[in-house]
Amino acid sequence: MRYESIPSSLFIENRKRFSTKMNPNSIAILVSNDVMPNNADDVMGFAQNNDLFYLTGIDQDETILVLFPDAYKEENRAILFVKEVSEHTKLWDGDFLTKEEATAISGIKNVKWIHEFEKSLQLFAFEADAFYLGHNEHIKRVTSEMTTRQDRIIQWCKEKYPLHQYDRVAKITRELRPIKSDEEVALIKKAVAISVKGFKGLLSAVKPNINEFELEAELIYEVIKNGATRHAFKPIIASGKNACALHYNSNDTICKENDMILVDFGVCYANYNSDTTRCVPANGVFSPRQREVYSSVLHCLKEGSKLLKPGIKHSDYEKQMAGLIEKELIKLGLITNEDIANQNPDAPAYKKYFMHGTAHHLGLDVHDVGLYSRTLEKGMVLTCEPGIYILEEGIGCRLENDYLLTADGNINLSEALLIEIEDIETFIKNK
């Protein structure tokens, strides 16, 4: 792996916590993601199933975890199945994990080859009453129209064991994963630290008439150089009016002299992610209007992030953040008190210039699992990302930090990422 080894104690503890949430006499089966095809004989980069990684630390395809906490034989309480190393695989694909290496990473003593899975499970499956199976319940637009390895294991298991009861892995992991351990926070911090280097590289390169994808290249350079796996998501390098399209990421436009450039990017390190956004002037100096809009968004970030603390409801946080943005839009002359007085409550006036939520869980997924009906708690990591988008002026501004919730507030994990107007202008001037 590119990243430094993670103590197996993290995954041992995660399995203990997961097992305590299972119903008595149940078996959990978690499988790795597929290696997805591209064209001809090419494939896309592999990304592990994050629930499986959370419980094992194994970052390899063709992996299965079986947990049976109430098994009569201790050896059957946790079994890890990995693909077998052979002379053929070594010749064509290099080394896979040996059984010993899989044990060292995961802390699971009983490791078998994946072709032993069906026979091994059959030996004790009828001792159990139920199965927990995984599925992507965090779907927005990703896997609803494709068949995954999880889909196939669900179908196989129900055909093989039709009279067992079935429950959902995701119901447990969405409860556990939002609360980050010290080890997990350290990994997110490493992702953020690489983000800081990437942003400084981008600032060193920014200039009028540079292409957006040239700035994107500065980010990926630091990702690879510092041992991260990949971008956390396809970065947004959006100059001028492009910044008013929230998910713009073609990054193929020339940055004009007077453009402000919105940079929304993240780093995936050891499967843990950062997610940060900054805005920079193409010519090195914010125009008076850009400065006004930027200052308003920065004010909302500073004040709104104070609301991220244990005990607050997510809906209350978002409502108060919207109130902050609304006041700034009035100051900027974009809406009036009369607009607010006459607005449709279902389509408030501020929505013309601010149309998205501003806080999401962050961790193994960029939009990490967790119910937003759940009151915020110590140990959660969330983003804060207010924005103002003025299409008619060609200005889109969003600023985003990552915060760890503590007992009495939060810690800004991305504090080292330049954000003050003067600091950004000075850095570009002195590059």
PyMOL commands that set and color helices and strands:
alter all, ss='L'
color gray80, all
select helices_A, chain A and resi 8-21+50-56+74-76+87-93+99-106+114-127+149-160+169-176+182-205+212-225+240-244+288-305+314-331+337-341+349-352+391-393+421-429
alter helices_A, ss='H'
color red, helices_A
select strands_A, chain A and resi 26-31+64-67+78-82+110-113+130-133+165-168+230-231+236-239+260-265+267-269+272-273+276-281+381-384+387-390+395-398+401-406+409-412
alter strands_A, ss='S'
color yellow, strands_A
deselect
rebuild
show_as cartoon
